[in-house]
Amino acid sequence: MRIRSHRPRAVLALVTAALLGVAGCGASGDGSSAPHGAVKGRPSPKPSPLWNRSPHSVAAVGDSITRGFDACTVLSDCPEVSWATGSDTRVRSLAVRLLGPEGAAERSWNYAVTGARVADLPEQMARAVAEKPELVTVMVGANDACRSSVSAMTSVARFRAAFQDAMGTLRDELPKTQVYVSSVPDLKRLWSEGRGNPLGKQIWKLGICPSMLADADSLGSRAALRRAKVRDRVEQYNRVLGEVCAKDRRCRFDGGAVFGFRFGTDQLSHWDWFHPSRDGQARLAELAYRVVTARQPAG
């Protein structure tokens, strides 16, 4: 009986495996099958940076501060002096600084609403998303702390949930849009700076931020405790803003710059001694511009 030799098959299998192995080792990430080092490929393009310091469009969401309320006339929005998107040459808004006057007029949008709280932010963000901006600015939280009483302030948990919802609304549609998040201003400093003005205190009695500004002349323990609780809540809101923003690679929090800004009465509206004046709006624009154009995010 003749025994068949399997050597040709074995040799063929070895040759096939070797050829496949060479092809596999030579495969590059772009699908090239050339052996490694045989052909010098094109240099890989540099990855785009996570943060563009010169975005080409800006949308703003938030509350009355971003609407320029009481900066021009009493009880009126004045979006032209908005720190975020205004056209006023004395303010030089963030949009003007980034895009120039003509660019800001064509490629910036202000969807902030006077009186808005963080719960209103997702709806505003949805409107901003429709413009497909490269940068969205967020300033919200003052109205969540400025309530009829301490107990009426927005809870930290609800504040976090609403802000996360707003960020989710943005990311569902625009995963690469950048976000600048301002800290909530220090409302206690506002009280300490404005309470020396008799007219301002009379206006505050009309119901402006009662949780902080009621009984402005009182230095008793109950009033002091109430103001301390409001300030503490603002600090908690700022921690939430920073923590949520830190989880998004294209989000920059100001690191508490607005909260820590040592504003005086020149930066307050002389209509209500609460909202920023033109000068105050200009300072907010400057702080935002520093964060947006910095090489590294705020520490």
Protein Blocks (a to p, Z undefined) as FASTA:
>chain_A
ZZddfklmmmmmmmmmmmmmmmmmmpcfkopabdehkaccddddddddfbdcbbcbdcde
ddfklnopaklbghiacfklgfklpmbfklopaklmmnojmlmmmmcccfbdehiafklm
mmmmmmmmmnopabdcddehjlmmmcfbfklpccfklmmmmmmmmmmmmmmmmmmbccdd
dddddfklmmmmmmmpmklmmmmmnopakllmgoklbccfklmmmmmmmmmmmmmmmmmm
mmmmmmpmkbccehhmmmmpccdfklpcfklomaacfklmmmmmmmmmmmmmpmbdcZZ
